Amino acid sequence: MFIDFEGIDGSGKTTLSNLLASRLKRLGYKVAHAREGGELQSPTARRIRELTRDARLLEMGPRAEFFLNLARDAQQLEEVIAPSLKRGEVCITDRYLYSQLALTGGGRGLKEEQLLPSCELASQGLWPDLVILVDVDPDLARLRKRLGKVQSGKVNDTDSRKGLVGAGLAVRVREAFLAQARRDPARWIILENNDQPLRVLEQRLVEAVVARLEGREQPVQRLVPAPTPPPPGVASVDDVEERFFHAVDGLEAREPQLAAWLLNGIPGLPAHQRRVAYAERLPGLVARSLTGLDDDTAWTLRDVLSASVPVDVAEGLGFVTSPRSHALRQRLYAQAPAAVLEGLKRQDSPEAWALRERGMKDGHLSAVLLGLAGVDGEESWVVREAGMQRKLYSEVARSLGGLATERADALREALIPHDRLAVLKSTTGLETPVAVGLREQLEKGALKLVLRSLTGVDTPRAWAMRERGAQLTKEALDSVDGMDSPRAWKLRASAARRWPATVVSSMKGLPLVAETRALLDRILEEQAGKMPVLRNAYAVVAQARALEQAQRPVRSLVETLGVDAGRQEA
């Protein structure tokens, strides 16, 4: 029997396919997995995959990508799948030709009927007996994928070619998979992986597959274990805190790592209470979840965790620049030099330069460069020159982040032939000639990075690019983070149904005025129960409340002194 697992990146298909293989072996079946442990079993197929993922090959068109992916699947078929089936084994794959139809047809926009003859040729008439579509909300899949990178130490890995297109690609690919499943319900089983424990999914999957192996047909195409019910009523700003933490506590029982990760950057007592509860089991994720927080509880947790997970504590400092942060970075340097040095972005203080000088002496030039973003003093240019001499082009490019000077643009021009994507990232928030030129050049192949580089840019050219991009991917909304202009609100309102979680997160940093509350309430009502939306909505609300509380002592002092706003301005 030939069983194929399909789904968007981050859906859990690799995990579930390997779990199924293990369970079937224990049940006495002879099983071969063509992608055991997540790795293609054909060396030739692995080499081909490297080409299709290489982010430097931005000019590769969808047809070339399609035929390379077909070559990969054809090689897997000849070298692994067909021999296994001839031996009478159950053969499991993680992706097959259906993925190429979904990616190139649904994702890239080519016509599926034009692609099918080539797929038939590559298949040699051999198609799976059973296809398991692991279906998941794309926003949740992206969170899980990001968490996986953090846990595996690959958080700074570059995007693949698919990743550079933006998160909208996963949405389109998912829709294409679901369309394929609807057309062939006898062959496809849809297994939902949104809010169920892995052990439940595994059991349902094994039962369905064994029924097929034994010749027993199952009438149900979609396997959906019952989720934890949300609190009654309609979600709104007023009850988003209760709903978010209810969801987090339910998630903690089945995905504790994700529950801890969802607290990232969220201030307030309820979030801290859960961090304390998770700290012993998940110290690294708790430390990272403190990103940007500067309250006493956050500092206490950092002090407690610094001995066991120094790298995570350093990463979790974010852009905090208080005296406490300087002292902690000094303590952490011996155990986590790279993380400490990379965390010095935008800091031009004597304390920051003392750490950089120490890092240079210790041979950490790459990390020093990565922590120079936003720093424009003469000392920083000496370091950049050293980086150029060592051919650390990507790191030098990233060190230019936020710099809008002619000197910075001249260096960007020199770096474009070496790493144009790193140069593009360095233009975030800028509208320099180099920034404009790169965006126009790379809009088609690296739309995600182009749109994110527009963050905070308020020009007609930037708005036209956002409005085009919003039809395709959510990063158009990322680029209006914290913006309070009429055009930003118009874009949010028009994209709220297509990219709800991102529209919500783009309001972070804005006060809870009537316009903010109205859009949050609308999205919460329409997307009730979706964890990414709840998480982002509570982050917006919690940060707004924290800012209000921080301003209260100032207001009280003004009132006590009897000074009104008009007199202050005078």
N, C-alpha and C positions, 0 to 999 in steps of 0.2 A: 504493500500500500504506500502511496506517495502522498505525504501531507505537507502542505505549505503554510507558513505563517506570514501574514501581511499586516501592515499598519504603518502609521507615520512614525518618524523618529521620536523616541521617548514613550512609545505606547506600552512597552513591556513585552513585546513579542519575542525578543531574544531570551529574556528570563523565562518566559512561559514555555517556549519551545524546548529549552534545555531541561526544564522541570518535567515536561511531558516525556522526553526521551528517557530520563532517569526512571520515572515511574513505570513506563512500559517495559523497560529492561527488568525491573524488579518483578513485574508480572509475568515474566518468562518470554517476552517477545524479543526477537533479534532486531536491533535498531541501529541505524546509521544516521548521524546528524551531519548534514553537509556544511553546517556552520557551527560546529560544536564550540561551546565557550565563546561564541560571538566572532569566531575567526573562520573565514572561508577555508575549506580544506584543500582547495586547489591552489598551489603556489602561483600558477599563471593567472588565475582569477584575482588573487591578491594584488599582483602587479598591475593589472588593468584597473582595479578599484582605486589604486593610488592616483592614477591619472584623472579619473572622474571626480575625485575629491580635491585635487590640487587647486587652491584658491588663486594661485598665480596665473592660471590658464583662463582668464576672464573672457577671452575672445572665443573660447570654444562654444559653438552654437548648439542648440538643442538636438539637432539631427546627429551631429558627431557624438554628443554625449549618449544619445539613444543607442547608436550602433556599438559604442564601447561597452555600454551596460549589457547589450545583447550578447556581445562577445564573452563577457564575464559569465553570464548565465549559461551560455552554450558550453563553455569550458567546464563549468561545474557539472553540467548535465553529463557530458561525455566522460569526465574523469571520476566523478563521485556518485552522482544520482543513478545513472543507468546501470553501472556495475552493481550497485547495492540492490536495486530492484531485481536484477537477474539472479542475485543470490537468494532471493525470496525474503529480503529484510523489509522492515518498515523504514522508509527513508523520509527524514524530516528536513525541510529547508526553511531558512529564515530569509525570505524574499525569493521571488522567482519572476517570471516574465510579466505577471500582473503588475508588479512594481514599476516596470518600465512603461506600461500603458498608463498607469496612474500618474507617474512623474512627468512623462513627456506629453501625454494627452491632457490630463487634468491640470497638472502643475505648470507646464511650459506653454500649453495652448495649441499644440499641433492636433490635427484631426485623428481620432482613434482609428477610423477606418483605413487611413493611410499607413498606420503602424502595424496593423494586425498581420498582413502577409509576411512581414519580416519576422514577427514573433513566431508565426507558424513554422517558418524555415528554421529558426533557432531551436524550436522545441522538438523537431523531428517527430511531431505528432504526439509527444509525451507531455501531458498536462496532469496536474495533481488530481488525485481522487477526492481529496478533501482540502479545503482552504479555510484556515482559521483567521478571520479578520479581528485583530485585537483593536477595538475601537476606544478612543479616549478623546476628551476635550483637548484641543490643541494647546490651550493656555496651561492646562494641568500637565500635559506632556512636556511642555517647555520648562516648567518648574522642576519636574523630575529629572530632566536631562541636565539642567544647570546644577542641581544638587549632586547628580552623579559625577559631574566634572569636579566639583569641589571635593567630594570624598576620594576621588582617584588622583587628586593633585594635578588635574589637567585644566584648571580654571583659566589659565592664560593661553591655552591652545588657540591657534588661529581658526577662523571659520572655514568650513568646507565651501565648495562652490555653491552647493545648495543653500547653505546657511547665509551666504552673502546676498541672496535674493530677498530674504526677509521672511518673517513668520507667516505671511500670507500664503506662501508656497505650501506649507503643511495643511492649511485649511482647504486649499484647492485639491491637494492630493487625497486628503481624507474624503472629500465629497466624491472624488472619482472612484475610490475604493468602494464606498457605499453603493454607488451606482452599479458597479460590477457585481456586487453581492445581490442586489435586487434582481438583476437580470438572470442570475443562475442560482436560485435558492437551494437547489438540491445538492450543489457542490460546496456552498459557502456556509459557514457558521460564524455569526458575529458574537464575539465575547467582549462585553463591556468591562473596561478597567478604569472606572472613575473613582468609585468610593467603596470598593469591596476588599476584604482581606485577601492576601495572595493565596493563602491556603484554601479559601473557598473557591477562588477562580481555578486553582489547580485541580481541585476535586471535580468541579463541574466539567472542566475540560477533559479530564481523564475519562469520566463517565461517558461523555459524548463520543470520544474517539473509540473507546472500547466497544461501544454499541455499534459503531460503523464496522470495526474489525470483525465483530461477531455476526454481522449481517442484519443487525436490528436497526431499522430506520428511526430517527428521532424527528418528530414533526416540528419541533421548535427550532427556528433558525437563529434567534437571538437569545443568548444566555445572559440573564441579568439577575444576579443575586440581589435580594432586597437591601437597599441602602438604609443608613440611619436616618430616621425622619427629622426634618428641621423643626425648630420651635413653631408653634401655630401662629397664624397671622401673616400679614404682608410685611416684608422687610423694608426698613427705612433707616434714615440717618439716626433716628432716636433709639433704635434697638439694634444697630449694627454691631455694637460691642458684644452684646449678649449672643447674637447669632454667630459671630466670628469665633468666639472662644468656645461656644458649644460645638462648632464644627472642628476646631483644633483639638478639643478633648476627645471627640470621636475618632479623629484621624490618628491621634497618638497611640491608640490601641492597635492599629494595623500598620501604620507607617510613621513610627516615632521620629525618624530622621527628617521626614518632610514636615512634620508638625513643628519641630524645632527650627527648621529652615524658614518656615513661614513667618516667624517672629522677627525676621531680619529688619533692623532699623526701627522697630515699633516701640515707642516710649510708653511709660505708664506702669502702674502697679500690677494690673492683671498680667501683662506680658512678663514682667520681672518674676512674678510668682511662679509662672510656668518655667522660666529659665532656671530658677533655683531647683525646681523639681527634676528638670532634665540634666542638670549640670554633671552629676556623677556618671550617668550613662553616656551622655553625648557632649563631652566637654568642648570638643573642637567646634561643633555647630553652634553651641551656646555662645562661645567666644566670638564667633563670626557674626552672630545675630545682634551683637552690640554695636554694629557699624554706625558711627556718627553720634552715638548717645554719650552725653556728658553729665549725667546725674550721679548722685552718690552711690546708688545701688549698682549702676553699671561699672563704676570704678572698683567697688568691692568685689564684684564677680571677676573682673579682669585680674585683680590682685590674687584672688584665690586660684584662678586657672592658669596664671602665667608660668608656673613651674611645670605643669603637665603638658600644656599645648601652647608653647610660646609663639609659634608661627601663626596659629589661628588668632591668638590675642592681638598680635601685631597687625594682621590683616583686618581685624575687627575694629581697629581704631579709626579707619576711614580718614576723613579730613579734620578730625579733632585736633586743635592746636593749643590747648590750654597748658599751663605749667605742668599739670599732672601728666599730660601726654608726653611732654619732653622727658620727664623723669622716667616714665615707664619705657619709652623707647630706648633710653640709655641702658636700662636694666636688661631689656630683651635682646639687645644687639648681639651679645656673645652667642646666644642660642639661635637667633633668627635674623642674621644680618641682612639677607636679601629682602625679607618682608619689611623690616624696619626701614631700609633705605628707599625701597619703592613707595613707601607710605609718606614720603616727605614732599609730595606734590604741592605746589603753590606756597611752599614755606621758604622764606628767604632770611630767616632769623639766624643769629649767631649759633644757637643750639643746633639748628638743622645743618649748618655748614660744618660744625664740629663733627657731627656724625658722618657727613659726606667725606670729609678729609680722612677720617678713620677708615671708611669703606674703601677709599682709593688706595690707601696704604696696604689694606688687606687683600687687594686684588678683586674688588667687587665693582668694577667699572660699569658693567651692564646694569646692575641694580641702581647704582648712583644715577645713571642716565635716565632710567625709567622713573625715578623720583624727582626729576628736574622740571617736569611739566609745569608751566606757569611761572617759571623763575627766569628773569631776564638780566641779572647782574653780570658784570664782566667775568666773574669767577665761573659762572655757568657756561659761558662761551669757551673758556679754556677747557672745561671738561668735555664739551661737545667736540672740540677739535681733537682731543685725545681719542674720542670715540670714532671719529672719521678715520683717523690714522690706523685704528685697529679694525676697521671695516665693520663696525657695529651699526650698520645703517638703519635697521629697524628701531633699535633703541634710541639712536640720535633723533630719528624722525618723531618718535613718541615723546621725546624730551621737549619738543617744540609746541606741545599742546597748549592752546590758549594764547600763544604769542602772535600778535598782529603786526609786528614791525617789518620794515623792509629787509632787515638783516635775516629775520626768521624766514621770510618768503624766499629770499635768495638761497638759503640752505635747503629749503623744501624743493626748489627747482633742481638742485644738484642731486637730491635724494630720490626723485621720482623714478629714474631708471633702475634703482636698486630695490625699492619697496614702496610702490605707489599707494598700497592700501594703508600702510602705516602713516604715510604722509597725509592721506585723506583723513584718517582719524585725528591727526594733530590739528585739523582745521575746524574742529567742533566749536560752534559759536562764532565763527569768523566769516567775513565776507571779503577777503582779500582776493586779488587777481588769481593767485594759485588755487585758492579754495573754489572759486567760481569755475575755473577751467577744469579742475579735477572732477567736480560734480557733474558737469556736462559730459565729460568723457566716460565716466564710470556709472552713470545712472542706470544703464541697462544691465550691466554685469554685477554691480555691487550696490543694488538699490538700498539695502538695509543700512550700510555704512554711509551712503550719501544722505539719506534722510536723517539719520542720527546726527550727522555733522551739522545739520541745520538748527540744532537745539538753541533756542533763544534768538535766532536770526529773524529780524522783523523787516524784510524787504519784499517788494512785489515779486522778485525772482524766486525767493524762498517760498512764498505762499503758493505760487503757481506750481512749484515742484511738489510741495506737500499735497496740494489738492489732486494732482495726478497720481501721486503715490498712494493716497488713502484708498483708492479703488483696488489696490493690489495687496497692500500689506500694512500691518499695524504700526510699523516704525514711523510712519507719517505723524501719528499721534504722540509717539515718544518725543518727537522734536518740538512739541508745544508744552513740555513739562513746565509748570509754574507760570505760564503766560496768561495774562489777564486782558488781552485785547479782544475787540469784537470779532475779529477774524478767527482767533483761537477758539472762541466759544461757538462760532458758527461751524467750524470744522468738527469740534467735539460733538455737537448736536447731530450733525449729519452722519457721523461714523459710530454713534452709540450702539446701534444694533449689530454692526459688523464687527467692531473691535471693542466690546464693552469693558473688558478688564483694563485695557490700555487707556481708553478714554478716562476711566476712573483714576488710574495712576497719574495721568497728566495733570490732575488737579492738586497733587500733593504740593504743599507750601502755600496754597491759597486759603484765605479766611473762609469760614463757614457762613458766607453771606447768602442771600436768597437764591442767587443764580447757581451757586455751588450746590446748595442743598436740593434745589429742584432737580438738577440733572442727576445727582447721586440717588435721590429717591426714585426717579424714573428707572434708572438702570437696575437698582436693587429689586424693584418690583418685577421687572421683566426677566431678570436673571436670578431669581430667588434660588438659593441653595448652591450656586456655583462657587466653589472655593476660591478660585483666583479673583473673582469679582468681590467677594466678601473681604478677602485679605486686603486688596488694594483700597477698598472703601474704608475699612477701619484704619488703615495707615493714614489716609487723608484726614479722617476725623480726629484720630489721636494726635497727629502732628499739629493740627489747627488748635486743638484744645491746649496742647503743651505750650504753644506760642502765646495763646491768650493768658495762660497762667503766668508765664514769664513776664508779661507786660503789666500784670496787675500791681506789683509793688511800685512801679514807676507811676502808674495812674493814681494810686493811693497817696503817694508823696506829693504829687501835683495838687491833688484835691486838698490835702492837709495844709499846704502852703497857700492855698487860695489863688493859685495862678491858673488862668484859663488858657486854652490853646492859642487864642489870638494874641495874648500878652506874651506868651512864650516865643511866638514867631517874631514879635516886635523886638 
